Amino acid sequence: MPTPVATMWVRHPRPQVAVIDIGGEVTSHCEQVLMGAYEDASTAGTKGIVLNFDGLDYMNSGGIGMLVTLLVRANRNKQKLAACGLTPHYRQIFELTRLDEAITLHDDETAAVAAL
C-alpha cells in the first residue's frame, strides 16, 4: 500500500504571519512534512499561522492527530492558529472534535490573515 503524500508550502504574506499551503493527504504519515513546514513558518518571530487547506484531498484521524500536535507546539510558542479552505465535511470534523475552539476557522485566506 503506497504511503499517502502531503505537500506543504510556507509563505509569509505579512510580518509575523505565515501561511502553510496544505495539499494532498494529511495522515499520520505526514508528520515530518507538517512539522518541517511548521518550523519554516515559525521563523522571524511569527505570531500567527494560517493553515490553508485549499489543496487538501483527504484527511483522516491520524491527520487530525498531527494537527493537535501542531497546535500544542504553537501554543508553547504563543502562536495563534487559523484555518481556511476547509470543505463543509472537514469543517464539520473540526467542529465535532472541537478543534475549531483552538484553531479559528475562516472562509478564505484573506479573512484568516486579517484575523491574526
N, C-alpha and C positions, 0 to 999 in steps of 0.2 A: 504494500500500500504506500503510495507516494506521500511524502511529508508536505503538509499544507504550506503554501507560500504566502508570506505577508511582505509588503513593501511599505517603507515609511520614509518620507522626506521631511526635512525640517526647514522652515522659513522663519524669518524674523520681520513681520510686517511693520513693526514699530518698536522702539526701545522697550526693553523689559517684557515683551510679549513674543512668544514663539507659537508657531502653528506646526503641528505634526500631521502631515497628509498621510492617511492610512489607506492602503489598498490591499486587495486580496483577502486572505483568510486569517482571521485573528483567532488563534487557538493557543493551547499551552506550548505548542512548538515554536511560537514566535517570540518567546521571552528575550532571546538575545537581540533580535531586531528591535523590539519595542524598547528595551532598556537602553540600547545604544542610541536610539532616536531621542529618548528622554535625556540622556547625558548631553547630546548635541544641542538639544533645546535649552538646557539649563545653563548655558554659558552666559557670561556677561551680566550677571545679576537679574536673570529672568524672574519675574514675579508672577506671571500668568502664562498658562499653556493651553492652547486650543487643540483639541483632538478633532480633526476634520475627517469624518467617516464617509465622505462622498464616494470614495473608491472601494468601499467595503463590499466584498462579495459574500462573506459568510463569517459568523462568529458563534462560537459555542460556549459552554460553561467554562472550559479551560481559558478561553479568551477573556471572559468576564473576570476570572481569577487573576489574569495578567493585569487587567485594568485596576483591580483592587490593589495589587502590589504597587502599581504605578502611583495610585492615589496615596498610599502610605508614604512612599518616597517624597512625593510632592508636599504632603503635609509636614513631614520632617523638615523640609527646606522652606517652609512657609510660602509655598506657591499655590495659587488658585488654579483649578482646572475647569475648563468649559468644553462642551462638545457641540458639534454641528454636523449636518449631513446624515443624520440617522433616519432610516426609513421608519414608518409607523410601527412596524414589527419590533425593531430594535429599540425604539423609543419606549415602547411598552415594557420591554425587558428591563431597561434602565429603571423604569418606574416600579416594576414588580420587585426588583432586587434592591430598591431604594438607593441605587447609585445616583439617581437624579437629585438626591438631597446633598450629595457631596460634589458632584460634577454638574454644574449648571448646563441645561440644555437650551440650545438656540436654533432658530430656523435656518440661519445661514452664518457664514464665516464673519461677515461684516458685523453682525449683531454680537457674536461671541467675542470678537476682538474688542469691540467697543465696551463690553461689559467688564473686561479685565482692565 
